[in-house]
């Protein structure tokens, strides 16, 4: 699995995941949509930690910085 996410992409995903987590905990989003949002934020955190997004592969997207 080759890394295909850059630092900015990873940080933005973590921020979005934190915002979704806060909104869910606060009760702003709830029900079915809230559950879907929490799962999505979990995926964001996981992909940020491993620096790999499987959805980038078919579109040949690579946001990792060039060395």
LINPEJO-V211776 format. One record per residue. N is the residue number from 1. SS is DSSP state (h for helix, s for strand, l for the rest). PHI is phi in whole degrees, -180 to 180 (* if undefined). D_FIRST is the distance of its C-alpha to the first C-alpha in Angstrom with 2 decimals. Layout:
n	ss	phi	d_first
N	SS	PHI	D_FIRST
N	SS	PHI	D_FIRST
This chain:
n	ss	phi	d_first
1	l	*	0.00
2	l	-88	3.79
3	l	-64	6.49
4	l	-136	8.99
5	l	-122	11.74
6	l	-87	14.76
7	h	-63	17.23
8	h	-62	19.74
9	h	-61	17.50
10	h	-65	16.41
11	h	-65	20.10
12	h	-63	21.43
13	h	-64	19.34
14	h	-66	20.60
15	h	-64	24.10
16	h	-62	24.09
17	h	-64	22.99
18	h	-66	25.81
19	h	-64	28.30
20	h	-63	27.55
21	h	-61	27.88
22	h	-64	31.14
23	h	-64	32.52
24	h	-69	31.85
25	h	-63	33.42
26	h	-73	36.29
27	l	92	36.97
28	l	-68	36.61
29	l	-113	34.11
30	l	-154	34.65
31	h	73	34.88
32	h	-63	32.43
33	h	-63	31.12
34	h	-63	30.71
35	h	-65	28.70
36	h	-63	26.37
37	h	-65	26.05
38	h	-66	25.26
39	h	-63	22.46
40	h	-62	21.09
41	h	-67	21.42
42	h	-64	19.56
43	h	-64	16.57
44	h	-60	17.04
45	h	-65	17.16
46	h	-62	14.07
47	h	-67	11.91
48	h	-69	13.85
49	h	-70	13.27
50	h	-97	9.48
51	l	59	9.62
52	l	-140	7.47
53	l	-119	9.80
54	h	-65	9.45
55	h	-72	12.92
56	h	-75	12.15
57	h	-60	10.56
58	h	-65	14.02
59	h	-96	15.85
60	l	54	13.82
61	l	-93	14.22
62	l	-143	12.89
63	l	-100	14.97
64	l	-71	13.69
65	l	-65	16.73
66	l	-77	17.46
67	l	-94	18.23
